[in-house]
């Protein structure tokens, strides 16, 4: 099993953060970006977490962001992960 300590996983997660930065830098919400990519918001969220990153998806993303694919591999300006839903173990019971 690959972990975040794995350099490949770390790079993939960095690409996801970079995609989120470029999207946010254009003032686009995940909803707007999903619309432009013609995918679901859930798919955009997975991309920004660094999953489902195929060469085809990277080419499409770069096209919509009007950047070169290589620009997606630039180091994100922030290493912080955006706060999202806490893991199930930390959620309050309903």
C-alpha positions as CSV (number, residue, x, y, z in Angstrom):
1,X,0.0,0.0,0.0
2,X,1.3,3.4,-0.9
3,X,1.4,6.1,1.8
4,X,1.9,9.9,1.8
5,X,5.6,9.2,2.5
6,X,5.8,7.6,-0.9
7,X,7.3,10.2,-3.3
8,X,4.8,9.3,-6.0
9,X,1.9,9.8,-3.7
10,X,3.3,13.1,-2.5
11,X,3.8,14.3,-6.1
12,X,0.3,13.3,-7.1
13,X,-1.2,15.1,-4.1
14,X,0.9,18.2,-4.9
15,X,-0.5,18.2,-8.5
16,X,-4.0,18.1,-7.0
17,X,-3.2,21.0,-4.7
18,X,-1.8,22.9,-7.7
19,X,-4.9,22.3,-9.7
20,X,-7.0,23.7,-6.8
21,X,-4.7,26.7,-6.6
22,X,-5.0,27.5,-10.3
23,X,-8.8,27.1,-10.2
24,X,-9.1,29.3,-7.1
25,X,-6.7,31.8,-8.7
26,X,-9.2,32.3,-11.5
27,X,-12.0,32.9,-9.0
28,X,-13.7,29.6,-10.0
29,X,-15.6,27.5,-7.5
30,X,-15.5,23.8,-7.8
31,X,-19.0,24.0,-9.2
32,X,-17.9,26.3,-12.0
33,X,-14.8,24.3,-12.7
34,X,-16.8,21.1,-12.9
35,X,-19.2,22.8,-15.4
36,X,-16.3,23.9,-17.6
37,X,-14.8,20.4,-17.5
38,X,-18.3,18.8,-18.0
39,X,-17.8,16.6,-14.9
40,X,-19.3,16.3,-11.5
41,X,-18.2,18.4,-8.5
42,X,-17.3,15.1,-6.8
43,X,-14.9,14.4,-9.6
44,X,-13.3,17.8,-9.2
45,X,-12.9,17.2,-5.5
46,X,-11.2,13.8,-6.2
47,X,-8.9,15.5,-8.7
48,X,-7.9,18.2,-6.2
49,X,-7.2,15.4,-3.6
50,X,-4.8,13.9,-6.2
51,X,-6.9,10.9,-7.3
52,X,-8.1,10.1,-10.8
53,X,-5.2,11.9,-12.4
54,X,-4.7,10.5,-15.8
55,X,-2.7,12.0,-18.7
56,X,-6.0,12.6,-20.4
57,X,-7.5,14.4,-17.4
58,X,-4.3,16.5,-17.0
59,X,-4.5,17.6,-20.6
60,X,-8.2,18.5,-20.3
61,X,-7.6,20.4,-17.0
62,X,-4.6,22.3,-18.4
63,X,-6.7,23.3,-21.4
64,X,-9.6,24.7,-19.3
65,X,-7.1,26.5,-17.0
66,X,-5.2,27.8,-20.1
67,X,-1.9,26.6,-18.8
68,X,0.6,24.0,-20.1
69,X,0.4,20.5,-18.6
70,X,3.9,21.0,-17.1
71,X,2.5,24.0,-15.1
72,X,0.4,21.5,-13.2
73,X,3.6,19.9,-11.9
74,X,4.9,23.2,-10.5
75,X,5.2,23.2,-6.7
76,X,2.0,24.5,-5.1
77,X,2.5,27.8,-3.3
78,X,0.9,26.4,-0.2
79,X,1.5,23.0,1.4
80,X,-1.6,23.3,3.5
81,X,-4.5,21.2,2.8
82,X,-7.8,23.0,2.8
83,X,-10.0,22.1,5.7
84,X,-12.7,19.7,4.6
85,X,-15.0,17.3,6.2
86,X,-13.3,15.6,9.1
87,X,-12.7,11.8,8.9
88,X,-15.7,9.7,10.1
89,X,-14.0,8.9,13.4
90,X,-13.8,12.6,14.3
91,X,-17.4,13.5,13.4
92,X,-20.0,13.9,16.0
93,X,-22.7,11.2,16.1
94,X,-26.1,12.2,14.7
